Amino acid sequence: MKIDKVYIITIEHTDENYSSLIERLNKLKLPEGIPYQIWSGVEGRKLFKTEEGRKDYGIKFYDKWNIGGDFWDRDVTTGEAGGISSHVEVWEDAYENGYQNVLIIEDDFEPVGVIDWNCFDELDDYDYDLIFLSRLLNKHHENVYDSNVGLNHFVKPGYSYNTHIYIMSYDGIKKLKETNLDILRNNIIVSDEFLPATYAWHPRQDLRAMFNQNMNALALNWDPIGQFRSEHNGNSSTSPLKGVDY
């Protein structure tokens, strides 16, 4: 596999953060010669704070997101809307440039293992749209499991969280554009929930009905890349902040 470009999404534009991003990118030990771009993400807390701001950007929040339960007991935040909008902007840029494979990274990625990039050679004749390099399989629901597809280093993922590092092919981005992005723009949800709704059984019937499950997804069979921010740790850049109007 040839990766045409690496996108690193961030809204923190400081020399310190940029140096940290490049240092951690180098730890991935990517094949030489792959260009990267530090992509200026959408600052949802500023842009989407008002309905007028959301209208100007051309999105609407999914107004039926909060149905209660362990994972869906609050509305989508403006920060989360900025996060998924940042991914959409990257997909559209990659599509317009005709890149065949792009690596998309969120700025809180943390290498904890070494990826053998030669393992991707076994995908030369495999039809894929999306490849997670790390993620969290959500085992809190029935019908959620990974599937063996006869590959040595990859599985077909079930309903999984985390979009902090993944590869998208041109064909995968084209599918999203043609079948799901217009729906998403009128029903903004979290990226962690949107992508699995396009490739796997999702526990929410409304999302299964809303989005087309036409993406062919794979995932590495181990998780070499972690994250240093999370809602659980109280340092997420997209989830609600105490004392902040989100």
Salt bridges, closest charged atoms under 4 A:
ASP4 OD1 - LYS2 NZ 2.87
GLU43 OE1 - LYS46 NZ 3.47
ASP63 OD1 - LYS64 NZ 3.65
GLU80 OE2 - ARG74 NH2 2.77
GLU92 OE2 - ARG185 NH2 2.06
GLU106 OE2 - HIS87 NE2 2.69
ASP107 OD1 - ARG229 NH2 2.35
GLU122 OE2 - HIS153 ND1 2.92
ASP129 OD2 - LYS175 NZ 2.76
ASP146 OD2 - ARG135 NH2 2.83
GLU178 OE2 - LYS174 NZ 2.79
ASP182 OD1 - ARG185 NH1 3.40
GLU193 OE1 - HIS202 NE2 2.71
ASP206 OD2 - ARG204 NH2 2.67
GLU231 OE1 - ARG74 NH2 3.09
